[in-house]
């Protein structure tokens, strides 16, 4: 699933409030990113992908990915002509990676560092 568009960071405290119904007791949002309508949350327990669907975006799909199920991931930095950076995440049992596209509004190295912090536990 690829997402396109300008990405930017969201204050973790704001994301904590906005998505509190998705979070388990004591679960904390450590980082969050907005990609047009969709959101990526890095909590202390899992990666949450919020996928707004349809023309109005009222229908929403929530993907919960425990860090322990991530087998590996890759980042591709933006180039001279290709200004988008990509994050690819492989989930155990699925040969096709989840793909997220970031434009220059987000430092892809920061995203990779956050993911590394949680996957390496």
C-alpha positions in Angstrom: 0.0 0.0 0.0 1.7 3.2 -1.1 0.8 6.6 0.1 1.7 9.8 -1.8 1.9 13.4 -0.8 3.5 15.9 1.6 4.4 14.3 4.9 5.0 16.2 8.0 5.5 15.4 11.7 2.7 15.5 14.2 3.3 16.4 17.8 3.2 13.1 19.7 1.0 14.5 22.5 -1.5 15.7 19.9 -1.5 12.2 18.2 -1.9 10.6 21.6 -5.1 12.6 22.2 -6.4 12.3 18.6 -6.0 8.5 18.5 -6.5 7.6 22.2 -9.3 5.2 21.3 -6.8 3.0 19.4 -4.3 2.8 22.2 -4.0 0.2 24.9 -3.8 1.1 28.5 -0.5 2.9 29.1 0.5 2.8 25.4 2.4 6.0 24.4 2.8 7.6 21.0 6.5 8.4 20.5 6.3 9.8 17.0 3.7 10.5 14.3 3.6 11.5 10.7 0.8 12.8 8.5 0.8 11.9 4.7 -2.1 13.9 3.2 -5.0 12.1 4.8 -3.2 9.0 6.2 -1.2 8.8 9.5 1.7 6.7 10.8 2.0 6.3 14.5 5.0 4.9 16.3 4.0 3.8 19.8 6.0 2.0 22.4 4.3 -1.2 21.5 3.5 -1.2 17.7 3.3 0.7 14.5 -0.2 1.9 13.6 -1.1 2.8 10.1 -4.2 4.9 9.7 -5.5 4.6 6.2 -8.3 7.0 5.2 -10.4 5.6 2.3 -12.9 6.8 -0.2 -13.5 10.2 -1.6 -14.7 11.7 1.7 -12.1 9.9 3.9 -14.8 9.0 6.4 -14.1 5.3 6.1 -10.9 4.4 7.9 -8.8 1.3 8.1 -6.4 0.9 11.0 -3.4 -1.5 10.6 -1.7 -2.5 13.8 1.8 -4.0 13.3 3.6 -5.3 16.4 7.3 -4.4 16.1 8.2 -8.1 16.6 6.5 -9.0 13.3 8.7 -6.7 11.3 11.4 -8.9 9.7 13.3 -6.0 8.0 12.9 -2.6 6.6 14.5 -0.3 4.1 14.7 3.4 3.4 15.3 5.0 0.0 16.4 8.6 0.1 15.3 11.3 -2.3 17.4 11.9 -5.3 18.0 14.8 -7.6 15.1 14.2 -9.9 13.0 11.9 -7.6 12.2 14.1 -4.6 10.4 11.5 -2.7 11.9 9.2 0.0 10.4 5.7 0.7 10.1 3.5 3.7 9.5 -0.2 3.0 8.6 -2.6 5.8 8.4 -6.4 5.5 6.0 -8.2 7.8 6.5 -11.8 8.8 4.6 -14.1 6.5 4.1 -11.4 3.8 6.5 -11.3 0.9 5.3 -7.9 -0.3 6.5 -4.9 1.8 4.3 -2.1 3.1 5.4 1.0 1.3 5.1 4.6 2.5 6.3 7.6 0.5 7.6 10.8 2.1 8.3 14.1 0.4 10.9 16.5 1.7 8.7 17.5 4.6 10.1 14.6 6.7 13.6 13.5 7.3 13.6 9.8 6.3 16.7 9.2 8.4 14.6 10.3 11.5 11.8 7.8 10.5 14.4 5.1 10.1 16.0 5.9 13.5 12.6 5.7 15.2 11.8 2.4 13.6 15.2 1.0 14.5 14.7 2.0 18.1 11.6 -0.2 18.4 12.4 -3.1 16.1 15.8 -3.7 17.7 14.3 -4.3 21.2 
